[in-house]
Amino acid sequence: MKHTILAIAITAVMANTAFAAESEGITLDNGVTVKPTLATGLKYDDNIFSSATDEKSSAIVNVDPAINFSLNDGINQYSLDIGINSGTYLSSSDDNYIDGNVAFTSHLEPSSKHRFDITLMANKVTEPRGTGLAEGLGDDVSEPLEYVDQTVALTYEFGALSTAARIAFDAKYYNKSYNNFTTVTQFNDFDSVKLGSTFFYNTHASTDLFVEVSRDAIRYQHVAVDTTSKSSDDYRALVGVKWEATALTSGTAKLGYQEKDFTESGRENFSGLSWQAGVQWQPLTYSTISFDTARAARDTDSVGDYIDATSFSLAWMHDWNQDLSSNVSASFTNEDYSGVIRTDDITTFSASVNYVFTRWLEASAYVELSSKDSTVEDLTFDKSMIGLNFIFSM
């Protein structure tokens, strides 16, 4: 109880400090706009290690400062984001973390027929105990796992938006490397090089039809003794539609074929149906219902060759007035592991109420419930969180 009171006090001090800093984003003489923000909050997690038994709970204080630099000349856009995420566990100091991220994005249109999108991103991430590689281990691991990742992505699109046909080419490099417990975690360090292309056909009825093909070369840097490399080539060919056909609905849906071929024998390849869809229905200007679903084979962090994952989610966002809004969402994911006998079902539910006090202060109260059922008994758990967040902007 004393820890909870302390957390509330810390959050209140931060709130009072931010109240005094009432200003807008600053636009410099060169046109660059600078927007600092501070997100801070307190939450209570009744199962911080996602354990099947002997659950441990803790209050957690989050402090996440960030700053954005942006430049928009009406056609070309540039954005630089720098942020720090920190968490203080009041009942488990070994799980405290400080993470960071930096991201640069730009959209360039040298002419009406040529468009470029560039993304450069780097993150330092803490993987909470009981998740990822430490799934099911809980406090058997002395501290959370940490990794860094980098992303470099480029998209070039040719064709005027007013014409019937356009074509885009994509290239993406991704790298992930763990920093601690390397005798175990090194076997999940990998690089990925993805190349793809998408052909768009504009029906001139607020609808684009498209064909998307890609190859993702995933290469793991180390292989454990007496095991086979998880390196693979992931091929996908999808057809899809993107529409804003009416004032009520918009969305994107694509369906096709995926083939995941491992570079070494001894692992089971995947071939089959893959899809991704998202639909937004807005029956009222202040109310939106969203539905999302996806199915694909992806790499596993732990056992097995790959995970055949299918997911569904439903969300309702409603503005009660210009200051008060709410969000309710539910999701279900089925994960079928290849190469081992294991199937997981993950169900989540979340609800939040958001209130804008002033232009520079927004608050939200939320609850998150999650449940995991698994054929591996030790991986079954229930978790609930309740929290309060404040976002201060300038």
C-alpha positions as semicolon CSV with decimal commas, in nm:
position;residue;x (nm);y (nm);z (nm)
1;M;0,000;0,000;0,000
2;K;0,288;0,237;0,084
3;H;0,439;0,166;-0,258
4;T;0,111;0,248;-0,431
5;I;0,079;0,576;-0,240
6;L;0,437;0,662;-0,335
7;A;0,366;0,596;-0,703
8;I;0,061;0,820;-0,695
9;A;0,268;1,092;-0,532
10;I;0,540;1,067;-0,794
11;T;0,282;1,092;-1,073
12;A;0,116;1,392;-0,906
13;V;0,449;1,576;-0,877
14;M;0,515;1,519;-1,247
15;A;0,168;1,644;-1,330
16;N;0,214;1,961;-1,127
17;T;0,551;2,023;-1,290
18;A;0,407;1,991;-1,637
19;F;0,112;2,219;-1,560
20;A;0,355;2,510;-1,540
21;A;0,493;2,445;-1,892
22;E;0,202;2,570;-2,101
23;S;0,318;2,648;-2,454
24;E;0,266;2,538;-2,811
25;G;0,505;2,359;-3,042
26;I;0,773;2,601;-3,155
27;T;0,812;2,681;-3,525
28;L;1,164;2,795;-3,608
29;D;1,264;3,047;-3,873
30;N;1,357;2,766;-4,115
31;G;1,004;2,621;-4,093
32;V;1,089;2,330;-3,862
33;T;0,828;2,268;-3,591
34;V;0,948;2,132;-3,257
35;K;0,694;1,949;-3,039
36;P;0,802;1,800;-2,706
37;T;0,564;1,572;-2,513
38;L;0,566;1,395;-2,180
39;A;0,358;1,082;-2,114
40;T;0,348;0,962;-1,756
41;G;0,126;0,720;-1,572
42;L;0,067;0,469;-1,301
43;K;-0,063;0,117;-1,357
44;Y;-0,117;-0,194;-1,147
45;D;-0,031;-0,534;-1,301
46;D;-0,150;-0,841;-1,108
47;N;0,080;-1,084;-1,295
48;I;0,398;-0,907;-1,406
49;F;0,574;-1,232;-1,509
50;S;0,274;-1,379;-1,697
51;S;0,297;-1,682;-1,470
52;A;0,064;-1,981;-1,455
53;T;0,104;-2,005;-1,075
54;D;0,247;-1,796;-0,790
55;E;0,163;-1,470;-0,965
56;K;0,353;-1,161;-0,856
57;S;0,194;-0,817;-0,877
58;S;0,335;-0,467;-0,882
59;A;0,246;-0,104;-0,934
60;I;0,448;0,048;-1,219
61;V;0,530;0,413;-1,286
62;N;0,600;0,509;-1,647
63;V;0,775;0,828;-1,760
64;D;0,810;0,869;-2,138
65;P;0,946;1,202;-2,267
66;A;0,964;1,252;-2,644
67;I;1,038;1,522;-2,896
68;N;0,936;1,557;-3,261
69;F;1,095;1,772;-3,529
70;S;0,888;1,812;-3,846
71;L;0,901;2,004;-4,171
72;N;0,620;2,012;-4,427
73;D;0,631;2,230;-4,736
74;G;0,290;2,112;-4,858
75;I;0,434;1,834;-5,075
76;N;0,750;1,701;-4,913
77;Q;0,745;1,596;-4,548
78;Y;1,022;1,522;-4,297
79;S;0,991;1,400;-3,939
80;L;1,242;1,310;-3,666
81;D;1,123;1,146;-3,343
82;I;1,338;1,088;-3,035
83;G;1,195;0,926;-2,723
84;I;1,278;0,762;-2,392
85;N;1,057;0,503;-2,221
86;S;1,113;0,419;-1,856
87;G;0,934;0,196;-1,610
88;T;0,976;0,168;-1,232
89;Y;0,835;-0,148;-1,069
90;L;0,758;-0,060;-0,709
91;S;0,755;-0,428;-0,601
92;S;1,028;-0,563;-0,830
93;S;1,317;-0,324;-0,884
94;D;1,508;-0,582;-1,093
95;D;1,252;-0,520;-1,369
96;N;1,305;-0,144;-1,391
97;Y;1,400;-0,034;-1,740
98;I;1,502;0,262;-1,952
99;D;1,454;0,223;-2,328
100;G;1,506;0,463;-2,614
101;N;1,408;0,511;-2,976
102;V;1,491;0,736;-3,268
103;A;1,310;0,743;-3,602
104;F;1,339;0,952;-3,917
105;T;1,074;0,942;-4,191
106;S;1,034;1,141;-4,507
107;H;0,796;1,161;-4,802
108;L;0,936;1,315;-5,118
109;E;0,759;1,400;-5,445
110;P;1,006;1,541;-5,697
111;S;0,727;1,535;-5,955
112;S;0,366;1,420;-5,990
113;K;0,486;1,081;-6,121
114;H;0,756;1,003;-5,865
115;R;0,719;0,949;-5,490
116;F;0,969;0,828;-5,229
117;D;0,912;0,718;-4,868
118;I;1,216;0,669;-4,646
119;T;1,230;0,529;-4,291
120;L;1,533;0,504;-4,062
121;M;1,471;0,366;-3,713
122;A;1,664;0,235;-3,412
123;N;1,527;0,106;-3,080
124;K;1,659;-0,021;-2,752
125;V;1,390;-0,249;-2,606
126;T;1,339;-0,430;-2,277
127;E;1,156;-0,761;-2,306
128;P;0,955;-0,812;-1,982
129;R;1,020;-1,132;-1,792
130;G;0,772;-1,404;-1,883
131;T;0,747;-1,289;-2,247
132;G;0,944;-1,355;-2,564
133;L;1,249;-1,575;-2,509
134;A;1,178;-1,583;-2,134
135;E;0,822;-1,710;-2,183
136;G;0,718;-1,934;-1,897
137;L;1,040;-1,871;-1,700
138;G;0,905;-1,585;-1,487
139;D;1,141;-1,502;-1,199
140;D;1,370;-1,794;-1,294
141;V;1,542;-1,528;-1,507
142;S;1,716;-1,271;-1,287
143;E;1,630;-0,968;-1,501
144;P;1,448;-0,876;-1,822
145;L;1,607;-0,945;-2,159
146;E;1,725;-0,650;-2,366
147;Y;1,776;-0,611;-2,739
148;V;1,842;-0,344;-3,000
149;D;1,696;-0,333;-3,350
150;Q;1,744;-0,118;-3,658
151;T;1,525;-0,065;-3,963
152;V;1,605;0,094;-4,297
153;A;1,317;0,106;-4,547
154;L;1,267;0,268;-4,888
155;T;0,960;0,278;-5,112
156;Y;0,956;0,425;-5,461
157;E;0,623;0,469;-5,642
158;F;0,592;0,557;-6,009
159;G;0,276;0,691;-6,172
160;A;0,059;0,996;-6,122
161;L;-0,221;0,952;-5,867
162;S;-0,469;1,061;-6,134
163;T;-0,374;0,779;-6,373
164;A;-0,521;0,430;-6,376
165;A;-0,199;0,241;-6,303
166;R;0,090;0,287;-6,057
167;I;0,372;0,062;-5,944
168;A;0,573;0,067;-5,620
169;F;0,902;-0,097;-5,526
170;D;0,993;-0,169;-5,162
171;A;1,323;-0,250;-4,991
172;K;1,362;-0,305;-4,616
173;Y;1,651;-0,409;-4,393
174;Y;1,592;-0,516;-4,031
175;N;1,838;-0,629;-3,764
176;K;1,775;-0,758;-3,412
177;S;2,045;-0,835;-3,154
178;Y;2,013;-0,922;-2,783
179;N;2,241;-0,753;-2,527
180;N;2,227;-0,983;-2,223
181;F;2,215;-1,357;-2,144
182;T;2,395;-1,393;-2,477
183;T;2,488;-1,759;-2,424
184;V;2,117;-1,827;-2,485
185;T;1,979;-1,521;-2,661
186;Q;2,244;-1,508;-2,938
187;F;2,056;-1,782;-3,123
188;N;1,773;-1,536;-3,186
189;D;1,988;-1,259;-3,333
190;F;1,900;-1,217;-3,700
191;D;1,904;-0,997;-4,009
192;S;1,624;-0,961;-4,261
193;V;1,632;-0,820;-4,615
194;K;1,289;-0,781;-4,775
195;L;1,227;-0,684;-5,137
196;G;0,884;-0,640;-5,289
197;S;0,669;-0,471;-5,549
198;T;0,304;-0,367;-5,569
199;F;0,103;-0,288;-5,881
200;F;-0,200;-0,060;-5,827
201;Y;-0,499;-0,013;-6,055
202;N;-0,725;0,283;-5,981
203;T;-1,091;0,219;-6,068
204;H;-1,166;0,594;-6,026
205;A;-1,441;0,501;-5,780
206;S;-1,239;0,571;-5,463
207;T;-1,103;0,218;-5,495
208;D;-0,758;0,076;-5,575
209;L;-0,703;-0,285;-5,679
210;F;-0,350;-0,415;-5,627
211;V;-0,117;-0,713;-5,660
212;E;0,165;-0,743;-5,407
213;V;0,468;-0,976;-5,423
214;S;0,764;-0,997;-5,183
215;R;1,060;-1,203;-5,068
216;D;1,200;-1,175;-4,715
217;A;1,542;-1,333;-4,659
218;I;1,571;-1,399;-4,283
219;R;1,916;-1,504;-4,164
220;Y;2,001;-1,605;-3,806
221;Q;2,358;-1,530;-3,703
222;H;2,419;-1,828;-3,472
223;V;2,299;-2,188;-3,453
224;A;2,283;-2,382;-3,126
225;V;2,459;-2,716;-3,099
226;D;2,253;-3,013;-3,220
227;T;1,991;-2,789;-3,381
228;T;1,914;-2,667;-3,732
229;S;1,927;-2,304;-3,842
230;K;1,598;-2,109;-3,840
231;S;1,712;-1,906;-4,144
232;S;1,445;-1,899;-4,413
233;D;1,313;-1,729;-4,724
234;D;0,957;-1,600;-4,692
235;Y;0,769;-1,553;-5,022
236;R;0,425;-1,390;-5,052
237;A;0,193;-1,311;-5,342
238;L;-0,128;-1,128;-5,252
239;V;-0,414;-0,959;-5,434
240;G;-0,608;-0,687;-5,264
241;V;-0,840;-0,390;-5,265
242;K;-0,824;-0,055;-5,087
243;W;-1,139;0,151;-5,082
244;E;-1,327;0,450;-4,953
245;A;-1,634;0,361;-5,152
246;T;-1,890;0,534;-4,931
247;A;-1,902;0,796;-4,662
248;L;-1,948;0,517;-4,407
249;T;-1,674;0,263;-4,480
250;S;-1,307;0,244;-4,572
251;G;-1,056;-0,034;-4,557
252;T;-0,791;-0,256;-4,708
253;A;-0,804;-0,631;-4,768
254;K;-0,548;-0,861;-4,928
255;L;-0,550;-1,237;-4,974
256;G;-0,298;-1,473;-5,125
257;Y;-0,031;-1,734;-5,088
258;Q;0,268;-1,758;-4,853
259;E;0,563;-1,995;-4,873
260;K;0,828;-2,015;-4,603
261;D;1,131;-2,223;-4,705
262;F;1,405;-2,298;-4,453
263;T;1,761;-2,284;-4,585
264;E;1,852;-2,614;-4,417
265;S;1,671;-2,946;-4,411
266;G;1,535;-3,073;-4,082
267;R;1,269;-2,806;-4,041
268;E;0,917;-2,816;-4,180
269;N;0,845;-2,562;-4,455
270;F;0,516;-2,372;-4,471
271;S;0,294;-2,311;-4,770
272;G;-0,065;-2,195;-4,759
273;L;-0,318;-1,917;-4,741
274;S;-0,225;-1,576;-4,601
275;W;-0,439;-1,268;-4,556
276;Q;-0,461;-0,927;-4,394
277;A;-0,767;-0,702;-4,373
278;G;-0,882;-0,394;-4,190
279;V;-1,226;-0,232;-4,223
280;Q;-1,352;0,088;-4,061
281;W;-1,724;0,157;-4,038
282;Q;-1,832;0,505;-3,933
283;P;-2,211;0,513;-3,893
284;L;-2,180;0,853;-3,723
285;T;-1,916;1,123;-3,757
286;Y;-1,825;1,072;-3,390
287;S;-1,832;0,691;-3,376
288;T;-1,608;0,436;-3,554
289;I;-1,607;0,056;-3,547
290;S;-1,294;-0,122;-3,673
291;F;-1,241;-0,486;-3,762
292;D;-0,900;-0,639;-3,836
293;T;-0,790;-0,992;-3,921
294;A;-0,468;-1,154;-4,039
295;R;-0,319;-1,495;-4,103
296;A;0,050;-1,572;-4,171
297;A;0,335;-1,801;-4,071
298;R;0,602;-1,626;-3,864
299;D;0,921;-1,715;-3,681
300;T;0,906;-1,852;-3,328
301;D;1,101;-1,705;-3,038
302;S;1,124;-2,039;-2,860
303;V;1,036;-2,393;-2,969
304;G;0,920;-2,529;-3,302
305;D;0,991;-2,437;-3,662
306;Y;0,737;-2,158;-3,713
307;I;0,404;-2,030;-3,581
308;D;0,090;-2,041;-3,797
309;A;-0,092;-1,742;-3,646
310;T;-0,448;-1,626;-3,711
311;S;-0,587;-1,316;-3,541
312;F;-0,913;-1,121;-3,519
313;S;-0,984;-0,791;-3,343
314;L;-1,281;-0,558;-3,301
315;A;-1,272;-0,203;-3,167
316;W;-1,524;0,074;-3,102
317;M;-1,413;0,438;-3,068
318;H;-1,670;0,698;-2,968
319;D;-1,651;1,074;-2,905
320;W;-1,913;1,165;-2,646
321;N;-1,830;1,533;-2,686
322;Q;-1,529;1,733;-2,801
323;D;-1,340;1,654;-2,478
324;L;-1,458;1,307;-2,373
325;S;-1,403;0,988;-2,572
326;S;-1,390;0,614;-2,512
327;N;-1,225;0,310;-2,669
328;V;-1,330;-0,054;-2,631
329;S;-1,152;-0,340;-2,806
330;A;-1,126;-0,718;-2,801
331;S;-0,895;-0,954;-2,986
332;F;-0,834;-1,326;-3,031
333;T;-0,520;-1,492;-3,166
334;N;-0,463;-1,860;-3,238
335;E;-0,100;-1,974;-3,261
336;D;-0,032;-2,324;-3,394
337;Y;0,333;-2,429;-3,356
338;S;0,495;-2,644;-3,624
339;G;0,751;-2,908;-3,524
340;V;0,619;-2,945;-3,168
341;I;0,285;-3,023;-3,007
342;R;0,172;-2,681;-2,893
343;T;-0,126;-2,455;-2,961
344;D;-0,191;-2,123;-2,786
345;D;-0,509;-1,914;-2,775
346;I;-0,468;-1,555;-2,656
347;T;-0,770;-1,340;-2,573
348;T;-0,746;-0,973;-2,478
349;F;-0,996;-0,706;-2,380
350;S;-0,930;-0,338;-2,314
351;A;-1,137;-0,031;-2,238
352;S;-1,036;0,329;-2,181
353;V;-1,194;0,666;-2,115
354;N;-1,004;0,969;-2,241
355;Y;-1,053;1,330;-2,142
356;V;-0,891;1,643;-2,287
357;F;-0,858;1,899;-2,007
358;T;-0,679;2,163;-2,213
359;R;-0,496;2,189;-2,542
360;W;-0,180;2,062;-2,370
361;L;-0,316;1,807;-2,120
362;E;-0,495;1,480;-2,192
363;A;-0,572;1,200;-1,944
364;S;-0,696;0,846;-1,980
365;A;-0,805;0,572;-1,742
366;Y;-0,796;0,217;-1,871
367;V;-0,827;-0,151;-1,792
368;E;-0,664;-0,438;-1,985
369;L;-0,751;-0,805;-1,940
370;S;-0,562;-1,088;-2,112
371;S;-0,585;-1,464;-2,099
372;K;-0,368;-1,733;-2,257
373;D;-0,472;-2,096;-2,292
374;S;-0,200;-2,335;-2,407
375;T;-0,155;-2,707;-2,456
376;V;0,165;-2,650;-2,251
377;E;0,018;-2,616;-1,903
378;D;0,297;-2,396;-1,763
379;L;0,228;-2,130;-2,027
380;T;-0,139;-2,078;-1,938
381;F;-0,205;-1,753;-1,749
382;D;-0,446;-1,469;-1,677
383;K;-0,341;-1,108;-1,639
384;S;-0,520;-0,785;-1,561
385;M;-0,397;-0,427;-1,554
386;I;-0,559;-0,101;-1,453
387;G;-0,399;0,235;-1,503
388;L;-0,409;0,612;-1,536
389;N;-0,210;0,805;-1,797
390;F;-0,138;1,174;-1,854
391;I;-0,005;1,322;-2,179
392;F;0,141;1,672;-2,171
393;S;0,218;1,847;-2,499
394;M;0,368;2,185;-2,583
